[in-house]
Amino acid sequence: MDEIKVLIANDHQIVSDGLKNILKGVPGIRVVADAPNGKEAIEICNTLSIDIVLMDIDMPIMGGIEATKKLKTLKPNCKVLVLSMHNEKGSHLLHNHHT
């Protein structure tokens, strides 16, 4: 089985570190990078072979919604899992982007 390469895009280092700690014990998954904003997440995905991005919605410079839209255009095979601490349903934000 091929290793699943993950990028964590989150501006809170404690959250990124927590996700890394959770995922490091999962066989077949490797966190290869993290980014503090959507702009850097896109740059990393253009440089490295990333299979899945764990994308925060609220980040400085470029938020997760905009970054996901751009990423899906540039790297359509890369999967994005959007993370949020918000209670509101926001499915309309990603409508037709098949993340």
C-alpha positions in Angstrom: 0.0 0.0 0.0 1.3 3.4 -0.9 1.8 6.0 1.8 -0.8 8.7 2.0 1.0 12.1 2.1 -0.9 14.8 4.2 -0.5 18.5 4.4 -2.0 20.3 7.4 -3.0 23.9 6.7 -3.9 25.6 10.0 -2.8 28.9 11.5 -2.9 27.6 15.1 0.3 25.6 15.7 -1.2 23.8 18.7 -3.9 22.4 16.4 -1.4 21.4 13.7 0.8 19.7 16.3 -2.2 17.9 17.7 -3.3 16.6 14.3 0.3 15.5 13.6 0.4 13.6 16.9 -2.9 11.8 16.1 -1.8 11.0 12.5 1.7 9.8 13.3 0.3 6.6 14.8 -1.7 5.7 11.8 0.0 3.2 9.5 0.2 4.3 5.9 -0.2 8.0 6.6 2.6 10.6 6.8 2.3 14.3 7.5 4.8 15.8 5.1 4.3 19.5 5.7 2.2 22.1 7.4 1.2 25.6 6.4 0.0 28.6 8.4 -2.2 29.9 5.6 -3.8 28.9 2.3 -1.3 30.7 0.2 1.6 28.6 1.6 -0.6 25.4 1.4 -1.0 26.0 -2.4 2.8 26.6 -2.7 3.6 23.4 -0.9 1.1 21.4 -3.0 2.8 22.7 -6.1 6.2 21.6 -4.8 5.5 18.3 -3.0 3.3 15.4 -4.0 0.4 15.8 -1.5 -2.6 13.4 -1.4 -4.8 15.1 1.2 -4.9 18.6 2.7 -6.5 19.1 6.1 -7.6 22.7 5.5 -8.7 25.2 8.1 -11.3 27.7 7.0 -10.2 30.7 8.9 -6.5 31.6 8.2 -4.7 34.8 7.5 -3.4 35.9 4.1 -5.7 33.3 2.3 -8.5 31.4 4.0 -9.3 27.8 3.4 -12.3 28.3 1.1 -10.3 30.4 -1.4 -7.3 28.1 -1.1 -9.5 25.0 -1.7 -11.0 26.5 -4.8 -7.6 27.4 -6.2 -6.1 24.0 -5.1 -8.8 22.0 -6.8 -8.2 23.9 -10.0 -4.4 23.4 -9.9 -4.3 19.9 -8.4 -7.7 18.2 -9.1 -6.5 14.9 -7.7 -5.6 16.3 -4.3 -8.3 15.7 -1.8 -9.2 18.4 0.7 -10.8 17.9 4.1 -12.1 21.2 5.5 -11.7 21.8 9.2 -13.7 24.4 11.1 -14.6 25.4 14.7 -17.7 27.1 13.4 -21.2 25.8 14.2 -22.9 27.1 11.1 -23.6 24.8 8.2 -21.5 26.1 5.3 -21.9 23.5 2.6 -23.0 26.3 0.2 -19.5 27.7 0.5 -18.0 24.7 -1.3 -20.9 24.0 -3.5 -19.8 22.1 -6.7 -16.2 21.9 -5.7 -16.2 18.3 -4.8 -13.7 18.4 -2.0 
